[in-house]
């Protein structure tokens, strides 16, 4: 009798149908709680939860999708290959929580990325992390896909890397919920940078690493909501950062300063600024003009 019971239990474990007999307390949680757990898992792991038991089989398709994609030769244990994306999108009706594609290759794949970002499965994104492969031998930046901000109205965090920001999409940008914006090796032309910031109505954190504005090369920041700015210019070359009007700014962080940096920082309107740095005056050249700063630096 005991042997038969043991055999039956092993069969249940293999089939994933042991919800009621295996003391599986997690599976008894409400669907919305389980869905939140799955949405925090990488795509590979989230999809595999369907094999846990019958209780879990429908949850992955209804939980917000967390999709991380990589192109060869890059590979991460948490990511899926490009060849799997179409199948995942077809099987998952949405919504999506996060889409990450850090090493996009220019060319025919861009059309596929456009279609992914325009799909129902990736509607209402909360987090976006997208950028091209870094080509050290080229200074050309490929344009950000036009549909990258298809979910602009729901984004909470965005990381834009190694690309140029198209002028055509900047004036129409509207980010009512975006709180965190990271720009890494991004080039702007004309008034695109100003248009982007003007469209961020809830922005609290702005990080800029090797951001270039054509023409003047000056990054002018005005924001009624910003509390923290991180800024770094690549070694060599000139750059200017002007904090024109940031009434809530508390931290201006300047990490990784180099001896041959040539950066000018002008703080015109930041009455709440408390932290400036860290940097060593002996290791970098950062002329700083402070106006309208009422607290300690």
Beta strands, then each sheet from edge to edge (+ up, - down):
strand 1: 65-70
strand 2: 80-81
strand 3: 96-104
strand 4: 127-132
strand 5: 157-164
strand 6: 180-188
strand 7: 205-209
strand 8: 212-213
strand 9: 218-222
strand 10: 228-232
strand 11: 238-245
strand 12: 251-253
strand 13: 262-267
strand 14: 275-277
strand 15: 285-290
sheet 1: 2+ 1+ 3+ 4+ 5+ 6+ 7+ 10+ 12+ 14+
sheet 2: 2+ 1+ 3+ 4+ 5+ 6+ 8+
sheet 3: 9+ 11+ 13+ 15+
end
